[in-house]
């Protein structure tokens, strides 16, 4: 069982390792360079022009590795792949507008949200109708399972869209989103491994292939880090961060671990909450701020921590949270 997870991780890692030197020069040639917003940390302005949309070879690594290593019934894994591709496509369009039209904000928020809602709706309906998933959520730290019934679809849509955007917000420092998602995917690989051991034949086969998918995500993130660690040679862009967000959300929904995602994806949650808190407090107090800048990784950066130190600090926190999540499962 776990040998296939390792195979998927290694295949994805090697594809990223080989893809980087091929894709990064092409991104430079087509002048697909990052447009850094001037309202962010001033130190980040030096990153302007760094190739972006590296998520292209990150996504390719995940999908190829998962499909090559998968065995038996892979219906649920294919659903996860499609969700990853769908969110990655939204991110790709967003990135293309940024680099081709030099518009730093990319797609309008409404346009992006509509696309995300459509994908989330289709996936939530599929999950609700699939007997291997259904409308059930697992409750952390217990054997209780909660049947949401008609509430499942709207709440799951919220979880999927929220997760994708939270991962997107986390992608603000060199290597941050890659490092955190590597840890998260590794935890999901273990969880799916446990589900495989607990399941009947067809169910076990699906869980096995979801474990393979999680392994592929982890391996691809690790391979991408080779090029994305500070100082980054390439950024994943919204192409990569949105795809990773979709992948994480799919892994949570298919394992019925939406509530557990608060712990597994604790860093994503904190990043998103910091933005919400900042906006609400700013409007309520007429311009005062809680943090120096959000998402919160920028607050630590502007408080004197180096990018590398912030990334290591957040990754250690993610490891601890995911150990707790595995115990909770």
C-alpha positions in Angstrom: 0.0 0.0 0.0 2.4 2.7 1.2 5.0 1.7 -1.5 2.5 3.1 -4.1 2.3 6.4 -2.2 6.1 6.6 -2.3 6.2 5.7 -6.0 3.7 8.5 -6.8 5.7 11.0 -4.7 9.0 10.1 -6.4 7.4 10.2 -9.9 5.9 13.6 -9.2 9.2 14.8 -7.7 11.2 13.7 -10.7 8.8 15.2 -13.2 9.0 18.6 -11.4 12.8 18.3 -11.2 13.0 17.6 -14.9 10.2 20.1 -15.9 11.7 23.1 -14.1 14.7 23.5 -16.3 12.5 23.1 -19.4 9.6 25.3 -18.5 11.3 28.1 -16.6 13.3 29.3 -19.7 10.2 29.2 -21.8 8.4 31.4 -19.2 11.2 33.8 -19.4 11.2 33.8 -23.2 7.5 34.6 -23.3 8.1 37.2 -20.7 5.7 35.6 -18.3 7.1 37.5 -15.3 5.5 38.3 -12.0 3.8 41.7 -11.7 4.3 42.6 -8.0 1.7 44.9 -6.5 3.1 48.1 -5.1 0.9 47.9 -2.0 2.7 44.8 -0.8 6.0 44.7 1.1 8.5 47.0 -0.6 11.2 44.3 -0.5 9.0 42.2 -2.8 9.3 44.7 -5.6 12.7 43.2 -6.4 10.8 40.0 -7.4 9.2 41.8 -10.4 10.0 39.9 -13.6 10.6 36.5 -11.9 8.9 33.8 -14.1 5.4 32.9 -12.9 2.8 30.3 -13.9 5.2 27.6 -12.7 2.1 25.8 -11.5 1.9 24.4 -15.0 4.6 21.8 -14.4 3.4 21.4 -10.8 0.0 20.3 -12.0 1.4 18.1 -14.8 3.6 16.3 -12.2 0.6 15.6 -9.9 -1.7 14.3 -12.7 0.9 12.2 -14.5 2.2 10.6 -11.3 -1.3 9.9 -10.0 -2.5 8.3 -13.2 0.7 6.3 -13.8 0.7 4.8 -10.3 -3.1 4.3 -9.7 -4.4 0.8 -9.7 -8.0 -0.6 -9.8 -11.0 1.6 -9.2 -9.9 5.2 -9.5 -13.3 7.1 -9.9 -12.8 9.2 -6.8 -9.2 10.0 -7.7 -10.3 11.1 -11.2 -12.8 13.5 -9.5 -10.0 14.9 -7.4 -7.9 15.4 -10.6 -10.7 17.2 -12.4 -11.3 19.5 -9.4 -7.5 20.3 -9.3 -7.5 20.9 -13.1 -10.7 23.1 -12.9 -9.3 25.4 -10.2 -5.9 25.4 -11.9 -7.6 26.6 -15.1 -9.2 29.5 -13.3 -5.8 30.4 -11.9 -4.2 30.0 -15.3 -6.6 32.5 -16.9 -6.0 34.9 -13.9 -2.2 34.6 -14.4 -2.4 35.1 -18.1 -4.3 38.3 -17.7 -1.7 39.5 -15.2 1.3 38.7 -17.4 -0.1 39.4 -20.8 -2.1 42.5 -20.0 0.1 43.6 -17.2 -2.9 43.9 -14.9 -1.7 43.0 -11.4 -5.1 42.0 -10.1 -5.9 39.5 -12.9 -9.5 38.3 -13.2 -12.1 40.4 -11.4 -13.2 38.9 -8.1 -16.7 38.2 -9.3 -15.5 36.4 -12.4 -13.1 34.2 -10.3 -15.8 33.5 -7.7 -18.4 32.4 -10.3 -15.9 29.9 -11.8 -15.1 28.6 -8.4 -18.7 28.2 -7.4 -19.6 26.3 -10.6 -16.8 23.8 -10.0 -17.6 23.5 -6.3 -21.3 23.0 -7.0 -20.6 20.2 -9.5 -18.2 18.5 -7.2 -20.5 18.8 -4.1 -23.4 17.2 -6.0 -21.1 14.4 -7.2 -19.9 13.8 -3.7 -23.4 13.8 -2.2 -24.6 11.2 -4.8 -21.5 9.0 -4.5 -22.1 6.2 -2.0 -18.5 6.2 -1.0 -18.8 9.8 0.2 -22.4 10.7 0.6 -23.6 13.6 2.8 -21.7 12.5 5.9 -18.9 14.4 7.7 -16.6 12.7 10.2 -16.4 14.4 13.6 -12.7 14.8 14.8 -11.7 13.0 18.0 -14.6 10.6 17.8 -16.2 7.8 15.9 -19.4 9.8 15.3 -20.4 10.7 11.7 -22.7 13.6 11.0 -25.2 13.4 8.2 -25.8 16.9 6.8 -28.5 15.8 4.4 -29.6 18.8 2.3 -27.1 21.1 3.9 -24.2 19.1 2.6 -24.1 20.7 -0.9 -24.0 24.4 0.1 -21.7 23.8 3.1 -19.3 21.7 1.0 -19.3 24.4 -1.7 -18.3 26.9 0.9 -15.5 24.6 2.1 -14.2 24.0 -1.4 -14.2 27.7 -2.5 -12.8 28.8 0.9 -10.0 26.3 0.8 -8.9 27.2 -2.7 -8.8 30.9 -1.8 -7.1 30.3 1.5 -4.3 28.3 -0.2 -4.1 31.1 -2.8 -3.6 33.7 0.0 -0.9 31.5 1.6 1.2 31.7 -1.6 2.8 35.1 -0.7 6.4 34.1 0.2 9.0 32.0 -1.6 8.3 28.4 -0.8 5.4 29.0 1.7 2.5 27.4 -0.1 4.7 24.5 -1.4 6.0 23.7 2.0 2.6 23.9 3.8 0.9 21.8 1.1 3.6 19.2 1.2 2.9 18.6 4.9 -0.9 18.7 4.3 -0.8 16.2 1.4 1.5 13.9 3.5 -1.1 13.9 6.3 -3.9 13.1 3.8 -1.8 10.2 2.3 -1.6 8.7 5.8 -5.3 9.2 6.4 -6.2 7.6 3.1 -3.9 4.7 3.9 -5.9 4.1 7.1 -9.2 4.3 5.2 -7.9 1.7 2.7 -7.2 -0.7 5.6 -10.7 -0.1 7.0 -12.6 -0.5 3.8 -14.2 -3.2 1.7 -12.8 -4.1 -1.7 -14.1 -1.4 -4.0 -14.0 1.3 -1.3 -10.5 0.2 -0.4 -9.3 0.5 -4.0 -10.7 4.1 -4.3 -9.0 5.0 -1.0 -5.8 3.5 -2.2 -5.8 5.7 -5.3 -6.7 8.7 -3.3 -3.6 8.0 -1.1 -1.6 7.8 -4.4 -3.1 11.2 -5.4 -2.1 12.7 -2.0 1.4 11.3 -2.4 1.7 12.8 -5.9 0.7 16.2 -4.5 3.3 15.9 -1.8 6.0 14.9 -4.2 5.2 17.6 -6.7 5.3 20.3 -4.0 8.7 19.0 -2.8 10.0 19.0 -6.4 8.6 22.5 -7.0 10.4 23.8 -3.8 13.7 23.1 -5.5 12.9 26.1 -7.8 10.6 28.0 -5.5 12.8 28.3 -2.3 14.1 31.8 -1.6 15.3 33.4 -3.7 12.7 31.8 -6.0 13.6 31.0 -9.6 9.9 30.6 -10.4 6.5 31.3 -8.8 3.6 28.9 -9.0 1.2 31.8 -9.6 -2.5 31.4 -9.2 -2.2 28.5 -11.7 -0.5 26.5 -9.0 -2.0 27.8 -5.8 -5.6 27.5 -7.0 -4.9 24.0 -8.3 -3.3 23.0 -4.9 -6.3 24.6 -3.1 -8.7 22.5 -5.3 -6.6 19.3 -4.6 -6.6 19.9 -0.8 -10.4 20.6 -0.8 -11.0 17.4 -2.9 -8.9 15.3 -0.5 -10.9 16.7 2.5 -14.3 16.1 0.9 -13.6 12.6 -0.4 -12.3 11.5 3.0 -15.3 13.1 4.7 -12.8 15.2 6.7 -14.1 18.7 6.0 -14.2 19.5 9.8 -10.7 18.1 10.2 -9.5 20.5 7.5 -9.6 23.3 10.1 -6.7 21.5 11.8 -5.0 20.0 8.8 -5.2 23.2 6.9 -4.8 25.4 10.0 -2.2 27.6 8.4 -4.5 28.3 5.5 -7.3 29.1 7.9 -5.1 31.5 9.9 -4.0 33.2 6.7 -7.6 33.7 5.5 -8.9 34.8 9.0 -6.1 37.4 9.3 -7.3 39.1 6.1 -11.0 39.0 7.2 -10.1 40.4 10.7 -8.0 43.1 9.2 -10.7 44.3 6.8 -13.5 44.2 9.4 -11.4 46.0 12.0 -10.2 48.6 9.5 -13.8 49.4 8.5 -15.1 49.4 12.1 -12.4 51.7 13.5 -12.1 54.1 10.6 -8.7 53.0 9.4 -6.9 51.2 12.3 -5.1 47.9 11.8 -4.6 44.8 13.8 -1.7 43.6 11.8 1.0 45.5 10.0 -0.1 43.8 6.7 -2.1 40.8 5.7 -2.1 37.9 5.0 -0.4 37.4 8.3 2.9 36.0 6.8 3.5 39.6 5.7 3.0 40.8 9.3 5.8 38.5 10.5 8.0 39.6 7.6 7.5 43.3 8.4 8.2 42.6 12.1 11.7 41.7 11.2 11.7 38.0 10.3 13.3 36.9 7.0 11.2 35.2 4.4 13.1 31.9 5.0 12.5 32.1 8.8 8.7 32.8 8.3 8.4 29.8 6.0 10.2 27.5 8.4 8.2 28.8 11.3 4.9 28.2 9.5 6.0 24.8 8.2 6.8 23.6 11.7 3.4 24.8 12.9 1.8 22.9 10.0 3.7 19.7 11.0 2.4 20.0 14.6 -1.2 20.7 13.4 -1.1 17.7 11.1 0.2 15.4 13.7 -2.8 16.5 15.9 -5.1 16.0 12.9 -3.9 12.4 12.4 -4.6 11.7 16.0 -8.0 13.4 15.7 -8.9 11.2 12.7 
